[in-house]
């Protein structure tokens, strides 16, 4: 499986923010896009995820087969917003995403344990701190099998220990043959 972009360009508010982007990522490969705020990192991820149209060029998935015929079917997208309902419990939110995304991987409690939130699944999502909310959102990556992770500022709100735990999860995803595209202005622990 390969995620491929050719002459990709993006706009925001009718203004070009990037153009001429080419890449090909295969199993076990990552691309970390860095730059200051407003440089088009989030726009690039949203285009790859299919949430925005390209201004030019194209992006596609090669070799996804019947299991993953499109980028959307193969991807987890973790954006700035956590995409969780504050009135539902953490577990209810994750059960929804697990059912919606299909192809179960870890069960909800196991995913919560993995991100350091074991025993908190019963709490309303709205009761969690900013860092806990982000970790619950990271748990979404673990509850259903998707080979491509699209991560927009994934460590925002995390403490150092949680950043290190997430770096381990990303490295594990890559070692298992996953593909990762992350946009950040911070280091992610994938360097080297």
mmCIF file of the C-alpha atoms, coordinates in Angstrom:
data_MODEL
# 
_entry.id   MODEL 
# 
loop_
_atom_site.group_PDB 
_atom_site.id 
_atom_site.type_symbol 
_atom_site.label_atom_id 
_atom_site.label_alt_id 
_atom_site.label_comp_id 
_atom_site.label_asym_id 
_atom_site.label_entity_id 
_atom_site.label_seq_id 
_atom_site.pdbx_PDB_ins_code 
_atom_site.Cartn_x 
_atom_site.Cartn_y 
_atom_site.Cartn_z 
_atom_site.occupancy 
_atom_site.B_iso_or_equiv 
_atom_site.pdbx_formal_charge 
_atom_site.auth_seq_id 
_atom_site.auth_comp_id 
_atom_site.auth_asym_id 
_atom_site.auth_atom_id 
_atom_site.pdbx_PDB_model_num 
ATOM 1   C CA . UNK A 1 1   ? 0.000   0.000  0.000  1.00 0.00 ? 1   UNK A CA 1 
ATOM 2   C CA . UNK A 1 2   ? 1.265   3.469  -0.864 1.00 0.00 ? 2   UNK A CA 1 
ATOM 3   C CA . UNK A 1 3   ? -0.073  6.971  -0.226 1.00 0.00 ? 3   UNK A CA 1 
ATOM 4   C CA . UNK A 1 4   ? 0.904   9.136  -3.192 1.00 0.00 ? 4   UNK A CA 1 
ATOM 5   C CA . UNK A 1 5   ? 0.637   12.848 -3.967 1.00 0.00 ? 5   UNK A CA 1 
ATOM 6   C CA . UNK A 1 6   ? 1.520   14.440 -7.265 1.00 0.00 ? 6   UNK A CA 1 
ATOM 7   C CA . UNK A 1 7   ? 1.867   18.199 -7.834 1.00 0.00 ? 7   UNK A CA 1 
ATOM 8   C CA . UNK A 1 8   ? -0.459  18.810 -4.883 1.00 0.00 ? 8   UNK A CA 1 
ATOM 9   C CA . UNK A 1 9   ? -1.564  22.376 -4.220 1.00 0.00 ? 9   UNK A CA 1 
ATOM 10  C CA . UNK A 1 10  ? -3.804  23.890 -1.584 1.00 0.00 ? 10  UNK A CA 1 
ATOM 11  C CA . UNK A 1 11  ? -5.622  27.154 -1.014 1.00 0.00 ? 11  UNK A CA 1 
ATOM 12  C CA . UNK A 1 12  ? -7.107  28.910 1.964  1.00 0.00 ? 12  UNK A CA 1 
ATOM 13  C CA . UNK A 1 13  ? -9.457  31.825 1.424  1.00 0.00 ? 13  UNK A CA 1 
ATOM 14  C CA . UNK A 1 14  ? -8.673  31.855 -2.301 1.00 0.00 ? 14  UNK A CA 1 
ATOM 15  C CA . UNK A 1 15  ? -4.933  32.284 -1.649 1.00 0.00 ? 15  UNK A CA 1 
ATOM 16  C CA . UNK A 1 16  ? -2.393  29.605 -2.531 1.00 0.00 ? 16  UNK A CA 1 
ATOM 17  C CA . UNK A 1 17  ? -0.699  28.269 0.622  1.00 0.00 ? 17  UNK A CA 1 
ATOM 18  C CA . UNK A 1 18  ? 1.384   25.568 -1.068 1.00 0.00 ? 18  UNK A CA 1 
ATOM 19  C CA . UNK A 1 19  ? 1.894   24.017 -4.483 1.00 0.00 ? 19  UNK A CA 1 
ATOM 20  C CA . UNK A 1 20  ? 4.000   21.400 -6.229 1.00 0.00 ? 20  UNK A CA 1 
ATOM 21  C CA . UNK A 1 21  ? 3.970   18.875 -3.356 1.00 0.00 ? 21  UNK A CA 1 
ATOM 22  C CA . UNK A 1 22  ? 5.027   15.353 -4.355 1.00 0.00 ? 22  UNK A CA 1 
ATOM 23  C CA . UNK A 1 23  ? 5.459   12.373 -2.073 1.00 0.00 ? 23  UNK A CA 1 
ATOM 24  C CA . UNK A 1 24  ? 5.049   8.604  -1.972 1.00 0.00 ? 24  UNK A CA 1 
ATOM 25  C CA . UNK A 1 25  ? 4.828   6.843  1.370  1.00 0.00 ? 25  UNK A CA 1 
ATOM 26  C CA . UNK A 1 26  ? 4.848   3.088  1.718  1.00 0.00 ? 26  UNK A CA 1 
ATOM 27  C CA . UNK A 1 27  ? 4.342   0.716  4.605  1.00 0.00 ? 27  UNK A CA 1 
ATOM 28  C CA . UNK A 1 28  ? 6.334   1.725  7.668  1.00 0.00 ? 28  UNK A CA 1 
ATOM 29  C CA . UNK A 1 29  ? 7.039   5.247  6.407  1.00 0.00 ? 29  UNK A CA 1 
ATOM 30  C CA . UNK A 1 30  ? 6.265   8.617  7.955  1.00 0.00 ? 30  UNK A CA 1 
ATOM 31  C CA . UNK A 1 31  ? 6.261   12.190 6.740  1.00 0.00 ? 31  UNK A CA 1 
ATOM 32  C CA . UNK A 1 32  ? 6.416   14.939 9.355  1.00 0.00 ? 32  UNK A CA 1 
ATOM 33  C CA . UNK A 1 33  ? 5.422   18.343 7.997  1.00 0.00 ? 33  UNK A CA 1 
ATOM 34  C CA . UNK A 1 34  ? 6.795   21.229 10.020 1.00 0.00 ? 34  UNK A CA 1 
ATOM 35  C CA . UNK A 1 35  ? 6.389   24.971 9.799  1.00 0.00 ? 35  UNK A CA 1 
ATOM 36  C CA . UNK A 1 36  ? 4.994   27.963 11.582 1.00 0.00 ? 36  UNK A CA 1 
ATOM 37  C CA . UNK A 1 37  ? 1.292   28.542 12.208 1.00 0.00 ? 37  UNK A CA 1 
ATOM 38  C CA . UNK A 1 38  ? -0.547  29.444 9.022  1.00 0.00 ? 38  UNK A CA 1 
ATOM 39  C CA . UNK A 1 39  ? 1.950   27.764 6.688  1.00 0.00 ? 39  UNK A CA 1 
ATOM 40  C CA . UNK A 1 40  ? -0.573  25.238 5.308  1.00 0.00 ? 40  UNK A CA 1 
ATOM 41  C CA . UNK A 1 41  ? 0.196   22.142 7.396  1.00 0.00 ? 41  UNK A CA 1 
ATOM 42  C CA . UNK A 1 42  ? -3.429  21.596 8.430  1.00 0.00 ? 42  UNK A CA 1 
ATOM 43  C CA . UNK A 1 43  ? -4.645  22.362 4.912  1.00 0.00 ? 43  UNK A CA 1 
ATOM 44  C CA . UNK A 1 44  ? -2.341  19.663 3.539  1.00 0.00 ? 44  UNK A CA 1 
ATOM 45  C CA . UNK A 1 45  ? -3.656  17.087 6.012  1.00 0.00 ? 45  UNK A CA 1 
ATOM 46  C CA . UNK A 1 46  ? -7.263  18.008 5.303  1.00 0.00 ? 46  UNK A CA 1 
ATOM 47  C CA . UNK A 1 47  ? -6.659  17.613 1.570  1.00 0.00 ? 47  UNK A CA 1 
ATOM 48  C CA . UNK A 1 48  ? -5.049  14.202 2.094  1.00 0.00 ? 48  UNK A CA 1 
ATOM 49  C CA . UNK A 1 49  ? -7.998  13.170 4.301  1.00 0.00 ? 49  UNK A CA 1 
ATOM 50  C CA . UNK A 1 50  ? -10.474 14.307 1.637  1.00 0.00 ? 50  UNK A CA 1 
ATOM 51  C CA . UNK A 1 51  ? -11.932 17.052 3.825  1.00 0.00 ? 51  UNK A CA 1 
ATOM 52  C CA . UNK A 1 52  ? -10.811 19.800 1.412  1.00 0.00 ? 52  UNK A CA 1 
ATOM 53  C CA . UNK A 1 53  ? -10.444 19.853 -2.363 1.00 0.00 ? 53  UNK A CA 1 
ATOM 54  C CA . UNK A 1 54  ? -7.068  20.185 -3.974 1.00 0.00 ? 54  UNK A CA 1 
ATOM 55  C CA . UNK A 1 55  ? -6.271  23.435 -5.754 1.00 0.00 ? 55  UNK A CA 1 
ATOM 56  C CA . UNK A 1 56  ? -4.081  21.419 -8.119 1.00 0.00 ? 56  UNK A CA 1 
ATOM 57  C CA . UNK A 1 57  ? -2.680  17.940 -8.464 1.00 0.00 ? 57  UNK A CA 1 
ATOM 58  C CA . UNK A 1 58  ? -3.983  14.818 -6.828 1.00 0.00 ? 58  UNK A CA 1 
ATOM 59  C CA . UNK A 1 59  ? -3.517  12.444 -3.912 1.00 0.00 ? 59  UNK A CA 1 
ATOM 60  C CA . UNK A 1 60  ? -4.444  8.761  -3.977 1.00 0.00 ? 60  UNK A CA 1 
ATOM 61  C CA . UNK A 1 61  ? -4.025  5.390  -2.342 1.00 0.00 ? 61  UNK A CA 1 
ATOM 62  C CA . UNK A 1 62  ? -2.315  2.677  -4.362 1.00 0.00 ? 62  UNK A CA 1 
ATOM 63  C CA . UNK A 1 63  ? -2.694  -0.958 -3.386 1.00 0.00 ? 63  UNK A CA 1 
ATOM 64  C CA . UNK A 1 64  ? -5.379  -0.627 -0.718 1.00 0.00 ? 64  UNK A CA 1 
ATOM 65  C CA . UNK A 1 65  ? -7.352  -3.467 -2.266 1.00 0.00 ? 65  UNK A CA 1 
ATOM 66  C CA . UNK A 1 66  ? -10.891 -4.355 -1.246 1.00 0.00 ? 66  UNK A CA 1 
ATOM 67  C CA . UNK A 1 67  ? -10.210 -3.655 2.430  1.00 0.00 ? 67  UNK A CA 1 
ATOM 68  C CA . UNK A 1 68  ? -9.138  -0.045 1.834  1.00 0.00 ? 68  UNK A CA 1 
ATOM 69  C CA . UNK A 1 69  ? -10.303 1.199  -1.569 1.00 0.00 ? 69  UNK A CA 1 
ATOM 70  C CA . UNK A 1 70  ? -9.945  4.893  -0.644 1.00 0.00 ? 70  UNK A CA 1 
ATOM 71  C CA . UNK A 1 71  ? -7.762  7.091  1.530  1.00 0.00 ? 71  UNK A CA 1 
ATOM 72  C CA . UNK A 1 72  ? -10.785 7.825  3.732  1.00 0.00 ? 72  UNK A CA 1 
ATOM 73  C CA . UNK A 1 73  ? -11.427 4.122  4.358  1.00 0.00 ? 73  UNK A CA 1 
ATOM 74  C CA . UNK A 1 74  ? -7.753  3.565  5.228  1.00 0.00 ? 74  UNK A CA 1 
ATOM 75  C CA . UNK A 1 75  ? -7.230  6.625  7.437  1.00 0.00 ? 75  UNK A CA 1 
ATOM 76  C CA . UNK A 1 76  ? -7.606  7.886  10.944 1.00 0.00 ? 76  UNK A CA 1 
ATOM 77  C CA . UNK A 1 77  ? -7.665  11.691 11.000 1.00 0.00 ? 77  UNK A CA 1 
ATOM 78  C CA . UNK A 1 78  ? -6.772  13.330 14.304 1.00 0.00 ? 78  UNK A CA 1 
ATOM 79  C CA . UNK A 1 79  ? -7.386  17.061 13.952 1.00 0.00 ? 79  UNK A CA 1 
ATOM 80  C CA . UNK A 1 80  ? -7.283  20.025 16.307 1.00 0.00 ? 80  UNK A CA 1 
ATOM 81  C CA . UNK A 1 81  ? -10.739 19.231 17.642 1.00 0.00 ? 81  UNK A CA 1 
ATOM 82  C CA . UNK A 1 82  ? -11.174 15.995 19.538 1.00 0.00 ? 82  UNK A CA 1 
ATOM 83  C CA . UNK A 1 83  ? -14.456 14.984 17.819 1.00 0.00 ? 83  UNK A CA 1 
ATOM 84  C CA . UNK A 1 84  ? -15.994 13.706 21.047 1.00 0.00 ? 84  UNK A CA 1 
ATOM 85  C CA . UNK A 1 85  ? -19.315 14.565 22.672 1.00 0.00 ? 85  UNK A CA 1 
ATOM 86  C CA . UNK A 1 86  ? -18.784 16.153 26.085 1.00 0.00 ? 86  UNK A CA 1 
ATOM 87  C CA . UNK A 1 87  ? -22.013 14.757 27.621 1.00 0.00 ? 87  UNK A CA 1 
ATOM 88  C CA . UNK A 1 88  ? -21.214 11.153 26.672 1.00 0.00 ? 88  UNK A CA 1 
ATOM 89  C CA . UNK A 1 89  ? -18.796 9.089  28.703 1.00 0.00 ? 89  UNK A CA 1 
ATOM 90  C CA . UNK A 1 90  ? -15.316 8.512  27.373 1.00 0.00 ? 90  UNK A CA 1 
ATOM 91  C CA . UNK A 1 91  ? -16.206 4.868  26.753 1.00 0.00 ? 91  UNK A CA 1 
ATOM 92  C CA . UNK A 1 92  ? -19.459 5.761  24.951 1.00 0.00 ? 92  UNK A CA 1 
ATOM 93  C CA . UNK A 1 93  ? -17.560 8.124  22.658 1.00 0.00 ? 93  UNK A CA 1 
ATOM 94  C CA . UNK A 1 94  ? -14.970 5.474  21.860 1.00 0.00 ? 94  UNK A CA 1 
ATOM 95  C CA . UNK A 1 95  ? -17.611 2.764  21.339 1.00 0.00 ? 95  UNK A CA 1 
ATOM 96  C CA . UNK A 1 96  ? -19.318 5.059  18.826 1.00 0.00 ? 96  UNK A CA 1 
ATOM 97  C CA . UNK A 1 97  ? -16.078 5.587  16.907 1.00 0.00 ? 97  UNK A CA 1 
ATOM 98  C CA . UNK A 1 98  ? -15.237 1.891  17.072 1.00 0.00 ? 98  UNK A CA 1 
ATOM 99  C CA . UNK A 1 99  ? -18.617 0.953  15.559 1.00 0.00 ? 99  UNK A CA 1 
ATOM 100 C CA . UNK A 1 100 ? -18.460 3.772  13.005 1.00 0.00 ? 100 UNK A CA 1 
ATOM 101 C CA . UNK A 1 101 ? -14.955 2.984  11.798 1.00 0.00 ? 101 UNK A CA 1 
ATOM 102 C CA . UNK A 1 102 ? -15.283 -0.786 11.732 1.00 0.00 ? 102 UNK A CA 1 
ATOM 103 C CA . UNK A 1 103 ? -12.432 -3.324 11.724 1.00 0.00 ? 103 UNK A CA 1 
ATOM 104 C CA . UNK A 1 104 ? -12.027 -3.462 15.515 1.00 0.00 ? 104 UNK A CA 1 
ATOM 105 C CA . UNK A 1 105 ? -8.564  -3.524 17.019 1.00 0.00 ? 105 UNK A CA 1 
ATOM 106 C CA . UNK A 1 106 ? -8.160  -2.955 20.774 1.00 0.00 ? 106 UNK A CA 1 
ATOM 107 C CA . UNK A 1 107 ? -11.230 -2.908 22.983 1.00 0.00 ? 107 UNK A CA 1 
ATOM 108 C CA . UNK A 1 108 ? -12.093 0.419  24.597 1.00 0.00 ? 108 UNK A CA 1 
ATOM 109 C CA . UNK A 1 109 ? -10.670 -0.295 28.060 1.00 0.00 ? 109 UNK A CA 1 
ATOM 110 C CA . UNK A 1 110 ? -7.441  -1.661 26.595 1.00 0.00 ? 110 UNK A CA 1 
ATOM 111 C CA . UNK A 1 111 ? -7.069  1.473  24.441 1.00 0.00 ? 111 UNK A CA 1 
ATOM 112 C CA . UNK A 1 112 ? -7.695  3.688  27.471 1.00 0.00 ? 112 UNK A CA 1 
ATOM 113 C CA . UNK A 1 113 ? -5.109  1.762  29.505 1.00 0.00 ? 113 UNK A CA 1 
ATOM 114 C CA . UNK A 1 114 ? -2.622  2.191  26.658 1.00 0.00 ? 114 UNK A CA 1 
ATOM 115 C CA . UNK A 1 115 ? -2.979  5.994  26.714 1.00 0.00 ? 115 UNK A CA 1 
ATOM 116 C CA . UNK A 1 116 ? -2.921  6.195  30.515 1.00 0.00 ? 116 UNK A CA 1 
ATOM 117 C CA . UNK A 1 117 ? -6.659  6.668  31.074 1.00 0.00 ? 117 UNK A CA 1 
ATOM 118 C CA . UNK A 1 118 ? -7.515  3.264  32.476 1.00 0.00 ? 118 UNK A CA 1 
ATOM 119 C CA . UNK A 1 119 ? -10.479 3.392  34.840 1.00 0.00 ? 119 UNK A CA 1 
ATOM 120 C CA . UNK A 1 120 ? -11.764 6.717  33.468 1.00 0.00 ? 120 UNK A CA 1 
ATOM 121 C CA . UNK A 1 121 ? -14.037 5.385  30.727 1.00 0.00 ? 121 UNK A CA 1 
ATOM 122 C CA . UNK A 1 122 ? -17.155 5.947  32.835 1.00 0.00 ? 122 UNK A CA 1 
ATOM 123 C CA . UNK A 1 123 ? -16.539 9.706  33.171 1.00 0.00 ? 123 UNK A CA 1 
ATOM 124 C CA . UNK A 1 124 ? -18.233 12.202 30.862 1.00 0.00 ? 124 UNK A CA 1 
ATOM 125 C CA . UNK A 1 125 ? -15.715 13.365 28.264 1.00 0.00 ? 125 UNK A CA 1 
ATOM 126 C CA . UNK A 1 126 ? -16.411 16.950 29.344 1.00 0.00 ? 126 UNK A CA 1 
ATOM 127 C CA . UNK A 1 127 ? -14.989 16.227 32.813 1.00 0.00 ? 127 UNK A CA 1 
ATOM 128 C CA . UNK A 1 128 ? -11.527 15.472 31.464 1.00 0.00 ? 128 UNK A CA 1 
ATOM 129 C CA . UNK A 1 129 ? -8.608  17.906 31.437 1.00 0.00 ? 129 UNK A CA 1 
ATOM 130 C CA . UNK A 1 130 ? -7.228  19.152 28.114 1.00 0.00 ? 130 UNK A CA 1 
ATOM 131 C CA . UNK A 1 131 ? -4.430  16.588 28.161 1.00 0.00 ? 131 UNK A CA 1 
ATOM 132 C CA . UNK A 1 132 ? -6.787  13.760 29.105 1.00 0.00 ? 132 UNK A CA 1 
ATOM 133 C CA . UNK A 1 133 ? -9.130  14.750 26.279 1.00 0.00 ? 133 UNK A CA 1 
ATOM 134 C CA . UNK A 1 134 ? -6.266  14.577 23.821 1.00 0.00 ? 134 UNK A CA 1 
ATOM 135 C CA . UNK A 1 135 ? -5.230  11.164 25.120 1.00 0.00 ? 135 UNK A CA 1 
ATOM 136 C CA . UNK A 1 136 ? -8.824  9.927  24.768 1.00 0.00 ? 136 UNK A CA 1 
ATOM 137 C CA . UNK A 1 137 ? -8.750  11.132 21.174 1.00 0.00 ? 137 UNK A CA 1 
ATOM 138 C CA . UNK A 1 138 ? -5.472  9.304  20.631 1.00 0.00 ? 138 UNK A CA 1 
ATOM 139 C CA . UNK A 1 139 ? -7.237  6.169  21.918 1.00 0.00 ? 139 UNK A CA 1 
ATOM 140 C CA . UNK A 1 140 ? -9.481  6.449  18.825 1.00 0.00 ? 140 UNK A CA 1 
ATOM 141 C CA . UNK A 1 141 ? -6.427  5.512  16.761 1.00 0.00 ? 141 UNK A CA 1 
ATOM 142 C CA . UNK A 1 142 ? -6.190  2.227  18.666 1.00 0.00 ? 142 UNK A CA 1 
ATOM 143 C CA . UNK A 1 143 ? -9.777  0.945  18.682 1.00 0.00 ? 143 UNK A CA 1 
ATOM 144 C CA . UNK A 1 144 ? -10.104 0.267  14.961 1.00 0.00 ? 144 UNK A CA 1 
ATOM 145 C CA . UNK A 1 145 ? -7.556  -0.834 12.414 1.00 0.00 ? 145 UNK A CA 1 
ATOM 146 C CA . UNK A 1 146 ? -6.635  1.831  9.890  1.00 0.00 ? 146 UNK A CA 1 
ATOM 147 C CA . UNK A 1 147 ? -3.203  1.724  8.226  1.00 0.00 ? 147 UNK A CA 1 
ATOM 148 C CA . UNK A 1 148 ? -2.864  5.478  7.648  1.00 0.00 ? 148 UNK A CA 1 
ATOM 149 C CA . UNK A 1 149 ? -2.698  7.963  10.520 1.00 0.00 ? 149 UNK A CA 1 
ATOM 150 C CA . UNK A 1 150 ? -3.158  11.648 9.609  1.00 0.00 ? 150 UNK A CA 1 
ATOM 151 C CA . UNK A 1 151 ? -2.203  13.685 12.668 1.00 0.00 ? 151 UNK A CA 1 
ATOM 152 C CA . UNK A 1 152 ? -2.600  17.445 13.018 1.00 0.00 ? 152 UNK A CA 1 
ATOM 153 C CA . UNK A 1 153 ? -0.606  18.809 15.986 1.00 0.00 ? 153 UNK A CA 1 
ATOM 154 C CA . UNK A 1 154 ? -1.147  15.483 17.744 1.00 0.00 ? 154 UNK A CA 1 
ATOM 155 C CA . UNK A 1 155 ? 0.796   16.342 20.902 1.00 0.00 ? 155 UNK A CA 1 
ATOM 156 C CA . UNK A 1 156 ? -1.047  19.611 21.613 1.00 0.00 ? 156 UNK A CA 1 
ATOM 157 C CA . UNK A 1 157 ? -2.041  19.611 25.281 1.00 0.00 ? 157 UNK A CA 1 
ATOM 158 C CA . UNK A 1 158 ? 0.028   16.563 26.221 1.00 0.00 ? 158 UNK A CA 1 
ATOM 159 C CA . UNK A 1 159 ? 2.527   16.484 29.064 1.00 0.00 ? 159 UNK A CA 1 
ATOM 160 C CA . UNK A 1 160 ? 6.032   15.084 28.532 1.00 0.00 ? 160 UNK A CA 1 
ATOM 161 C CA . UNK A 1 161 ? 5.155   11.567 29.709 1.00 0.00 ? 161 UNK A CA 1 
ATOM 162 C CA . UNK A 1 162 ? 2.131   11.444 27.379 1.00 0.00 ? 162 UNK A CA 1 
ATOM 163 C CA . UNK A 1 163 ? 4.239   12.742 24.477 1.00 0.00 ? 163 UNK A CA 1 
ATOM 164 C CA . UNK A 1 164 ? 6.719   9.918  25.053 1.00 0.00 ? 164 UNK A CA 1 
ATOM 165 C CA . UNK A 1 165 ? 3.908   7.329  25.279 1.00 0.00 ? 165 UNK A CA 1 
ATOM 166 C CA . UNK A 1 166 ? 2.430   8.642  22.026 1.00 0.00 ? 166 UNK A CA 1 
ATOM 167 C CA . UNK A 1 167 ? 5.834   8.546  20.304 1.00 0.00 ? 167 UNK A CA 1 
ATOM 168 C CA . UNK A 1 168 ? 5.997   4.845  21.234 1.00 0.00 ? 168 UNK A CA 1 
ATOM 169 C CA . UNK A 1 169 ? 2.532   4.294  19.741 1.00 0.00 ? 169 UNK A CA 1 
ATOM 170 C CA . UNK A 1 170 ? 3.526   6.040  16.507 1.00 0.00 ? 170 UNK A CA 1 
ATOM 171 C CA . UNK A 1 171 ? 6.741   4.015  16.256 1.00 0.00 ? 171 UNK A CA 1 
ATOM 172 C CA . UNK A 1 172 ? 4.732   0.825  16.873 1.00 0.00 ? 172 UNK A CA 1 
ATOM 173 C CA . UNK A 1 173 ? 2.266   1.792  14.152 1.00 0.00 ? 173 UNK A CA 1 
ATOM 174 C CA . UNK A 1 174 ? 5.131   2.254  11.699 1.00 0.00 ? 174 UNK A CA 1 
ATOM 175 C CA . UNK A 1 175 ? 6.818   -1.004 12.750 1.00 0.00 ? 175 UNK A CA 1 
ATOM 176 C CA . UNK A 1 176 ? 3.511   -2.768 12.061 1.00 0.00 ? 176 UNK A CA 1 
ATOM 177 C CA . UNK A 1 177 ? 3.575   -1.427 8.489  1.00 0.00 ? 177 UNK A CA 1 
ATOM 178 C CA . UNK A 1 178 ? 1.416   1.647  9.007  1.00 0.00 ? 178 UNK A CA 1 
ATOM 179 C CA . UNK A 1 179 ? 1.811   4.972  7.239  1.00 0.00 ? 179 UNK A CA 1 
ATOM 180 C CA . UNK A 1 180 ? 1.890   8.229  9.166  1.00 0.00 ? 180 UNK A CA 1 
ATOM 181 C CA . UNK A 1 181 ? 1.591   11.866 8.093  1.00 0.00 ? 181 UNK A CA 1 
ATOM 182 C CA . UNK A 1 182 ? 1.895   14.402 10.890 1.00 0.00 ? 182 UNK A CA 1 
ATOM 183 C CA . UNK A 1 183 ? 1.788   18.184 10.875 1.00 0.00 ? 183 UNK A CA 1 
ATOM 184 C CA . UNK A 1 184 ? 3.476   19.899 13.787 1.00 0.00 ? 184 UNK A CA 1 
ATOM 185 C CA . UNK A 1 185 ? 5.789   22.669 14.879 1.00 0.00 ? 185 UNK A CA 1 
ATOM 186 C CA . UNK A 1 186 ? 7.166   20.426 17.651 1.00 0.00 ? 186 UNK A CA 1 
ATOM 187 C CA . UNK A 1 187 ? 9.287   17.278 17.580 1.00 0.00 ? 187 UNK A CA 1 
ATOM 188 C CA . UNK A 1 188 ? 7.316   14.038 17.759 1.00 0.00 ? 188 UNK A CA 1 
ATOM 189 C CA . UNK A 1 189 ? 9.963   11.558 18.839 1.00 0.00 ? 189 UNK A CA 1 
ATOM 190 C CA . UNK A 1 190 ? 10.112  9.965  15.392 1.00 0.00 ? 190 UNK A CA 1 
ATOM 191 C CA . UNK A 1 191 ? 13.364  11.604 14.413 1.00 0.00 ? 191 UNK A CA 1 
ATOM 192 C CA . UNK A 1 192 ? 16.419  9.463  13.892 1.00 0.00 ? 192 UNK A CA 1 
# 
